[in-house]
Amino acid sequence: MRLPQTLLYVLTLSLVACRQEASVTARWHEEPVKYLRLAVLFESANYTTTGNFVENFDRVGVTVPDETQDYRYAIERLDSRRVRIVARPKADGLHSAIAAVVGYDGNARDAICVSDDPASEPPKFPTIPANFAKPVRCPPGSSGGELYELSPVNRSHESSSF
């Protein structure tokens, strides 16, 4: 049974991620960062343990609503190695956001990017190199980057980006 292993992995990643959460939520609207953080943690852990992404929130295993008073959330699988979770604001004046996960040979790398200015559509997919020594880059007009590194930095990976 993989669920206990996945749950343990998510809990471990949560502890690692706590060091950056305060600075991220201080800069951006707390709601999308909170929900995207939960979704990306589970997607990353699920890919690392099963090699697959989950495509709807009912199967994510954490509480990520399809929508709230201010945002609509959606999981969008781009291909077998890339998934994005988007937060689209329902009203003017709110920032949009994207959480992206890329799988590489049993490992996963992720990023959360939030629009610098209020925007109705989320930022484009960030650049997430397979080489863990290279930084994740959010697209122009957004800020953020890698919040959780799921694989040892010294692991060898071919360099590529999307």
Rosetta blueprint (number, residue, H / E / L):
1 M L
2 R L
3 L H
4 P H
5 Q H
6 T H
7 L H
8 L H
9 Y H
10 V H
11 L H
12 T H
13 L H
14 S H
15 L H
16 V H
17 A H
18 C H
19 R H
20 Q H
21 E H
22 A H
23 S H
24 V H
25 T H
26 A H
27 R H
28 W L
29 H L
30 E H
31 E H
32 P H
33 V H
34 K H
35 Y H
36 L H
37 R H
38 L H
39 A H
40 V H
41 L H
42 F H
43 E H
44 S H
45 A H
46 N H
47 Y H
48 T H
49 T H
50 T H
51 G L
52 N L
53 F L
54 V L
55 E L
56 N L
57 F H
58 D H
59 R H
60 V L
61 G L
62 V L
63 T L
64 V L
65 P L
66 D L
67 E E
68 T L
69 Q L
70 D L
71 Y E
72 R E
73 Y E
74 A E
75 I E
76 E E
77 R E
78 L E
79 D E
80 S L
81 R L
82 R E
83 V E
84 R E
85 I E
86 V E
87 A E
88 R E
89 P E
90 K L
91 A L
92 D L
93 G L
94 L L
95 H L
96 S L
97 A E
98 I E
99 A E
100 A E
101 V E
102 V E
103 G E
104 Y E
105 D L
106 G L
107 N E
108 A E
109 R E
110 D E
111 A E
112 I E
113 C E
114 V E
115 S E
116 D L
117 D L
118 P L
119 A L
120 S L
121 E L
122 P L
123 P L
124 K L
125 F L
126 P L
127 T E
128 I L
129 P L
130 A L
131 N L
132 F L
133 A L
134 K L
135 P L
136 V L
137 R E
138 C L
139 P L
140 P L
141 G L
142 S E
143 S E
144 G E
145 G E
146 E L
147 L L
148 Y L
149 E E
150 L L
151 S L
152 P L
153 V L
154 N L
155 R L
156 S L
157 H L
158 E L
159 S L
160 S L
161 S L
162 F L
